[in-house]
């Protein structure tokens, strides 16, 4: 058992530099003195919105898989129904959270 742990740990430690060097983050960003809060919020939302949509899609696919594998069991069906409800609530919360910024911009007039 110990030999397996040692061999797996050593293989992971040997592969770690290869995995870290395989990622190319791109050029070093330059500082932008003209960056405003509005532009920063737009950049953050342009990154977060696709991540949120991907999470919602995965959540509903998992819920569908739970429904498909429930096999008529009431407890499993209830769990799948809860997953759909949690996904729907997450979509509503995300839409409200992302729209608050746009509503505030329109109220303030920025």
C-alpha positions as CSV (number, residue, x, y, z in Angstrom):
1,X,0.0,0.0,0.0
2,X,2.8,2.4,0.9
3,X,4.6,1.7,-2.4
4,X,1.5,2.6,-4.3
5,X,1.1,5.9,-2.5
6,X,4.8,6.7,-2.9
7,X,4.7,5.9,-6.6
8,X,1.6,7.9,-7.3
9,X,2.9,10.9,-5.2
10,X,6.2,10.8,-7.1
11,X,4.5,10.6,-10.4
12,X,2.4,13.6,-9.6
13,X,5.4,15.5,-8.3
14,X,7.3,14.7,-11.5
15,X,4.3,15.7,-13.7
16,X,3.5,18.9,-11.9
17,X,6.2,21.1,-13.6
18,X,5.0,19.8,-17.0
19,X,1.4,20.7,-16.2
20,X,2.3,24.2,-14.9
21,X,4.5,25.0,-17.8
22,X,1.9,23.9,-20.3
23,X,-0.4,26.8,-19.4
24,X,0.4,30.0,-21.3
25,X,-1.3,32.9,-19.6
26,X,-0.4,35.3,-22.5
27,X,1.5,38.5,-22.4
28,X,1.8,40.5,-19.2
29,X,-1.0,43.1,-19.1
30,X,0.0,46.7,-19.1
31,X,-1.4,49.1,-16.5
32,X,-4.2,51.2,-17.9
33,X,-4.3,54.6,-16.1
34,X,-7.6,55.5,-17.8
35,X,-9.6,52.5,-16.5
36,X,-12.7,53.6,-14.8
37,X,-15.0,51.8,-12.4
38,X,-17.6,51.4,-15.1
39,X,-15.1,49.8,-17.5
40,X,-13.9,47.5,-14.7
41,X,-17.5,46.4,-13.9
42,X,-18.1,45.7,-17.6
43,X,-15.0,43.6,-17.8
44,X,-15.9,41.6,-14.7
45,X,-19.4,41.0,-16.0
46,X,-18.2,40.0,-19.4
47,X,-16.1,37.3,-17.6
48,X,-18.6,36.3,-15.0
49,X,-21.8,36.0,-17.2
50,X,-20.5,33.2,-19.4
51,X,-19.3,31.3,-16.3
52,X,-22.7,31.7,-14.7
53,X,-24.5,30.5,-17.8
54,X,-22.2,27.5,-18.1
55,X,-22.9,26.7,-14.4
56,X,-26.7,26.9,-15.0
57,X,-26.5,24.6,-18.0
58,X,-24.5,22.1,-16.0
59,X,-26.9,22.4,-13.1
60,X,-29.9,21.6,-15.3
61,X,-28.1,18.7,-17.1
62,X,-27.3,17.2,-13.7
63,X,-31.0,17.6,-12.7
64,X,-32.1,15.9,-15.9
65,X,-29.7,13.1,-15.2
66,X,-31.1,12.7,-11.7
67,X,-34.6,12.6,-13.1
68,X,-33.6,10.0,-15.7
69,X,-31.9,7.8,-13.1
70,X,-34.6,8.2,-10.4
71,X,-36.4,5.1,-11.6
72,X,-39.6,6.1,-9.9
73,X,-38.1,6.3,-6.5
74,X,-39.9,9.1,-4.6
75,X,-36.8,10.2,-2.7
76,X,-34.6,10.4,-5.8
77,X,-37.4,12.2,-7.7
78,X,-37.6,14.7,-4.9
79,X,-33.9,15.2,-5.0
80,X,-34.0,15.8,-8.7
81,X,-37.0,18.2,-8.3
82,X,-35.0,20.1,-5.7
83,X,-32.0,20.3,-8.1
84,X,-34.3,21.9,-10.7
85,X,-35.7,24.3,-8.1
86,X,-32.2,25.3,-6.9
87,X,-31.1,25.8,-10.5
88,X,-34.2,28.0,-11.3
89,X,-33.6,30.0,-8.1
90,X,-29.9,30.4,-9.1
91,X,-30.9,31.7,-12.5
92,X,-33.3,34.3,-11.0
93,X,-30.7,35.4,-8.4
94,X,-28.0,35.8,-11.0
95,X,-30.3,37.7,-13.3
96,X,-31.3,40.1,-10.5
97,X,-27.7,40.5,-9.4
98,X,-26.5,41.2,-12.9
99,X,-29.4,43.6,-13.6
100,X,-28.9,45.7,-10.4
101,X,-25.8,47.3,-11.9
102,X,-27.7,48.3,-15.1
103,X,-30.6,49.6,-13.1
104,X,-28.3,51.7,-10.9
105,X,-26.5,53.1,-14.0
106,X,-29.8,54.2,-15.5
107,X,-31.0,55.7,-12.3
108,X,-27.8,57.6,-11.7
109,X,-27.4,58.5,-15.3
110,X,-23.8,57.2,-15.9
